[in-house]
Amino acid sequence: MNKTILVEVITYFFILLFLYTGVVKLSEVHLFREQIISSPFLGPLAGVFSWALPIGEILLAIALFIPALRLKALYGTLILMSLFTLYVIVIFFVDSRLSCSCGGIIEQLTPKQHILFNSSSVVLSALAITLYKRAQPSPRFRWFAGTSTIALLLLVGWALFTAFTAPATVRTGLEGREIPRVHLQLIDSTTYINTADIPSGQPLVVIGFSPICIHCQDLTRDIIRNIDQFKNIRIYYLTTASFSDMKLFYKAFKLSRFSNIVMVKDTADRFLPYFKAPGVPYIVVFDSKKRVKLVVNGQSNAIRLAQLAGE
């Protein structure tokens, strides 16, 4: 493959990547700032970093587009993607449940996919620099560079496609934080508990629902059909509906059969507003330490939900 074409392909890949992530971060700058606050390393710099990074990404995309600045911009890309990769690896080993702040669909990547995506980007930027600087690369090197570029771009495309086809998780900026402390009333209508009293040690799924919601009913049927997938996962059905409707739902699906399913009433209506839930079903997945892992807005596939909770 021609040297110039290879450099152009890699360069435009990074132009699109930085423009996309930069614009997404700026369009949701307050959410982006909340996500950075949750970081154990960048939290104190959240105010500056939430603006500096997306603006820097857009400026880098512009520099990549200008031929006179392209080589310097490629070096900048190599440095930036290397820092991103190092950060993701450190975060993965420190705590794989902490949220990513990359913006857009890239946030849906799993930690391992993230490392793969970023590492591929580092190699691509290094290849582009090498090709750019070599006046007459040998045919063998051009073949190696062309094959590597195609393979890496396919790998990146596969990771993005996997993230795109996963259930629609929502970034709240609360990932990594502990479950909010809320008083809840059990199905017997006399016993009260606090979310702080929920035992840790197992993943926890809280499903905000309405007894008359068809999607909530379909999700419940799906969970019951696949209840074996949730044997090590606690499920809390949470509602603000009346006790009569709540009990009808509980009895209709015979949820008392399942020791890991608990139904509660949020009498003060604090839990879902904490997450700014737009409606139900609204599913919040917590890790074994009761920290927010991810949110799914709308009906989800039960098997995939169990996989997300157990990962």
Secondary structure, 3 states (H helix, E strand, C coil): CCHHHHHHHHHHHHHHHHHHHHHHHHHCHHHHHHHHHCCCCCHHHHHHHHHHHHHHHHHHHHHHHCHHHHHHHHHHHHHHHHHHHHHHHHHHHHCCCCCCCCCHHHHHCCHHHHHHHHHHHHHHHHHHHHHHHCCCCCHHHHHHHHHHHHHHHHHHHHHHHHHHHCCCEECCCCCCCECCCCEEEECCCCCEEEHHHCCCCCCEEEEECCCCCHHHHHHHHHHHHCHHHHCCCEEEEEECCCHHHHHHHHHHCCHHHCCCEEEEECCCCCHHHHCCCCCCCEEEEECCCCEEEEEEECCCCHHHHHHHHHC
